[in-house]
Amino acid sequence: MGLSVERVKLLLGAVRQHRLYALFVLAATMGLRRGELLGLHWSDRVPLPPMAWEALKAHRGRQAEERLAAKRWEDHGLVFPTEVGTPMEPRNLNRLWASLRTKVGMEDVKLHDLRHTMVTLLLDLGTAPHIVQAVGKLGDRLG
């Protein structure tokens, strides 16, 4: 079940300061599944809507700060690793999501629900239709 644009904007606004904000933006704007998000590498090349591009640029900067602050960083080239660079366990993302959605009063929203909101959200954000179409095809290829 997809979310309304208003609910997605409210949700993203509430998690804006979280270290994985960009993950949630990509879930909503790219329609990626949990495993696709956690397996995404910086070397992957995908068409990105402007909102996702901006979130990823900011995320990369935060990740560089985490790398410098970590006593030991294990680089796997992942976009969304743990705070020490290792692959994130999917169950840990599930627990994090459950905590965040409770904080914003959206207990009924599953992470996968963001996937079903992609087209509506991108068009509402003014994303060009050809980019929306390319993003949708990417999701079909990854799925």
C-alpha positions in Angstrom: 0.0 0.0 0.0 1.4 3.4 -1.0 1.4 6.5 1.2 0.0 9.8 0.4 2.5 12.5 -0.7 1.7 14.4 2.5 2.5 11.4 4.7 5.8 10.7 3.0 6.8 14.4 3.3 5.9 14.3 7.0 7.8 11.1 7.6 10.9 12.3 5.7 10.8 15.6 7.5 10.7 13.8 10.9 13.8 11.7 10.0 15.8 14.5 8.3 18.5 14.6 10.9 19.0 10.8 11.1 22.2 9.4 9.7 20.2 7.2 7.3 17.9 9.9 6.0 19.2 9.4 2.5 18.2 5.7 2.7 14.6 6.6 3.4 14.7 9.2 0.6 15.9 6.6 -1.8 13.3 4.1 -0.6 10.6 6.7 -1.4 12.0 8.2 -4.6 13.7 5.1 -6.2 11.3 2.4 -5.1 14.2 0.2 -3.9 13.7 -2.7 -1.6 15.4 -3.2 1.8 18.1 -5.5 0.3 18.7 -3.3 -2.7 19.2 -0.3 -0.4 21.6 -2.1 2.0 23.5 -3.6 -1.0 23.9 -0.3 -2.8 27.5 0.7 -3.6 28.9 4.2 -4.3 30.1 2.8 -7.6 26.6 1.9 -8.8 25.2 4.2 -11.5 21.5 4.9 -11.4 19.3 7.8 -12.6 18.5 10.0 -9.6 15.8 12.5 -9.1 17.1 15.8 -7.6 15.8 15.1 -4.1 17.7 11.8 -4.0 20.8 13.3 -5.4 20.9 16.1 -2.8 20.3 13.6 0.1 23.1 11.3 -1.2 25.6 14.2 -1.4 24.9 15.1 2.2 25.0 11.5 3.2 28.4 11.0 1.6 29.7 14.0 3.6 28.4 12.5 6.9 29.8 9.1 6.0 33.2 10.7 5.5 32.9 12.2 9.0 32.0 8.8 10.4 35.0 7.3 8.7 37.3 9.8 10.3 35.7 9.4 13.8 35.7 5.6 13.7 38.6 3.9 15.5 38.5 1.3 12.8 36.6 1.6 9.5 36.0 -1.4 7.3 35.4 -0.1 3.8 33.1 -2.1 1.6 32.1 0.8 -0.7 28.5 0.6 0.6 26.3 3.6 0.6 24.5 2.6 3.7 26.9 0.7 6.0 27.0 0.6 9.8 28.8 3.4 11.6 32.1 1.5 11.2 31.6 0.7 7.5 30.5 -2.9 7.7 27.3 -4.2 6.0 24.2 -3.5 7.9 22.1 -6.4 9.0 18.6 -6.2 7.5 17.0 -6.9 10.9 18.8 -3.9 12.3 17.2 -1.7 9.7 13.8 -3.2 10.5 14.3 -2.3 14.2 15.5 1.2 13.3 12.5 1.7 11.0 10.1 0.4 13.7 11.5 2.9 16.2 11.4 5.9 13.8 7.9 5.2 12.6 6.7 5.0 16.2 8.3 8.3 17.0 6.4 10.0 14.2 3.1 8.2 14.9 3.0 6.1 11.8 3.1 2.6 13.3 1.1 1.3 10.3 3.8 2.3 7.7 6.1 -0.5 6.6 9.5 0.4 4.9 8.2 -1.4 1.9 5.3 1.0 1.7 7.7 3.7 0.5 8.4 1.6 -2.6 4.8 1.9 -3.7 4.8 5.7 -3.3 7.6 6.4 -5.7 5.8 7.6 -8.9 3.3 9.8 -7.1 6.0 11.4 -4.9 8.4 12.0 -7.8 5.7 13.6 -10.0 4.6 15.8 -7.0 8.2 16.9 -6.5 8.3 18.1 -10.1 10.6 15.4 -11.4 10.6 15.2 -15.1 8.4 12.3 -16.4 11.3 10.7 -18.4 13.3 10.5 -15.1 10.3 9.0 -13.3 10.0 6.4 -16.1 13.7 5.6 -16.0 13.6 5.2 -12.2 10.6 2.9 -12.6 12.4 0.7 -15.1 15.5 0.6 -12.8 13.3 -0.7 -10.0 11.9 -3.4 -12.3 15.4 -4.5 -13.4 16.7 -4.6 -9.7 13.6 -6.5 -8.5 
